[in-house]
Amino acid sequence: MENCFKWMLLSCILLCALWGSNAVGQGGECEDMLNYKMENYDIVINKADTIPAGKMPAGPFGPPAYGGVLPEYCRVDGEIDKRIGHEGKPYAIGFAVAMPKNWNGRFMFQGGGGLNGTVGDPIGAQGGGVPALARGFAVISSDTGHKSGGTGFDGSFMADQEALMNFLYKAIGKVTVVGKEIVKEYYGKPAGYSYYVGCSTGGREGMIMSQRYPDYYDGIVSGAPAMRTNFSNLGTKWVAVSLNQAAPLDENGDPVAGGGLPEKDLNLLIDSFLDACDKKDGAEDEMAFNMEGCDFDPVNLLCKGEKTDGCLTTKQVKAVKQGLAGPVTSCGNQVYSPFPMDTGVAAKSFIPGLLDTSKNALGPPIKDIEMDVDREFIEKSDGTASAGDTFKWTNLSTFSGNGGKLLFYHGMSDPWFSALDTVDYYNRLVRDNGGYENVSRWSRLFLVPGMGHCSGGDKTVDDFDKLSAIVDWVEKGIAPDRIIATGRAFPGVSRPLCPYPEYPHYTGKGDSKNAENFECRR
């Protein structure tokens, strides 16, 4: 009997150890999930299909960054709370769960983008490196309660109160609960660890999770969070209006699109910025990592006489400085954070750089040359802005107290949401939660020079593995003191991304293309 008891005890210890290390699960029959029901939740399962192993599908902007093979998985598509809403329109919270055959015991919510409205393929590529699904994660995605018609920026659903609340915060909570239960049903056991990873709208959703659902996720990655879109829109409009004030007028009396800073002048601005700030991190590499040490001022480019290709006019200098400083009310109150000067302000990619007003990714170029900031600020300070706000809430005592880890990242050249807005939030998070030493134990911010919105950039290292960083932090207690980044812009170059307020500085020894020869310093 004693030996039997010892054997049972040993078996229990081994099983517990196996579970703690996220034991592999095989799952049941995928088609059986068609009949899945959940108590107290109105769920309809529309499809349950076994997807064979294969290449990752191409995205809307070209081939995927990951060229490997996705494993065989069970995909379950369903809807929560189907209903007829405002003006007789149908609504439901759509979702899709991907459950790989060889499950690693982890669950990941793949954040949305834009105004959502479509259920993205639940692959989990936002974490960087190998997609979460290929690593063995069960992954879920959602449209957050409405259909967009394929545009990604269709806001007509906001007329429906429930649909708007779902988009702002309710849907991701419901989808989390449902997704975890589906995973538990399929594998016969719950997920050992849960992660939320997203950028832009997905980054805001990650913040919502830390603030309103603090016990749902062990680790959250929040990239370029769309914290207060109403006011960021005022910020980007302010930049365009400022530059329009320096532009020549066309035959209709409208400013010429992009005329405030033509391409030659934009290039002059970038070259001068790099001359002043590139070497502040010890390496001349077309990336300015030392944000705090950068002392570039466009006024130094002011023409001393006639306009030439080597200088800027008084109007142009004023436009750049005023635009990047961000909108202020007549009383001097800052409406939205300033935008940092960086190489990507002149980007020609899908989302134009902040100072390239010749085009607009979401519509025609802005033609206004005046802006009533007081009036527009009041108009934007509506109930929607308050209900979906993540910018003001910094009390994360329950999330951090439960052992949660929160990793932020933001491109310094983001033309839609200022990286300095995220810096502002993080500084207040530090202030309100016991100081940097305490907060850095559970939350860190990584800034990426040259990177645009979530990724991309002509002069950047935008490829880095956030998912491994958050998993190691949560499960192994290894805090991300540095995350190694590479990028297509600089083949063969690697850099460490350092937790703010640190930045990578070249030690002066070894190959300056290699991240191992850089140290994080303040």
ABEGO torsion letter per residue (X at the ends): XAAAAAAAAAAAAAAAAAAAAGBBBAEBBAAAAAABBBBGBBBBBABBBBBBBBBBBBBAAEBBABABBBBBBBBBBBBBGBBBBBGGBBBBBBBBBBBBABBAGBBBBBBBBEAEGBBBBBAGAAAEEBBAAAAGBBBBBBAGGBBAGGAGABAAAAABAAAAAAAAAAAAAAAAAAAAAAAAAAAGBBBABBBBBBBEAAAAAAAAAAAABAAABABBBBBGBBABAAAAAAAAAAAAAAAAAABBBBAAGBBBBGAABBAAAAAAAAAAAAAAAAAAAGBBAGBBABAAABABBAAAABBABBBBAABBBAAAAAAAAAAAAEBBBAAGBBABBBBBBBAAAABABABBBAABAABBAAEBBBABABBBAAAAAAAABBAAAAAABAAABABAAAAAAAGBBBBBBBBAABAABBAAAAAAAAAAAAAAAGEAAAAAAABBBBBBBGBBBGBEEABBBABBBAAAAAAAAAAAGBBBABBBBBBAABBGBBBBBBBOABBBBBAGBEBAABAAABBBBX
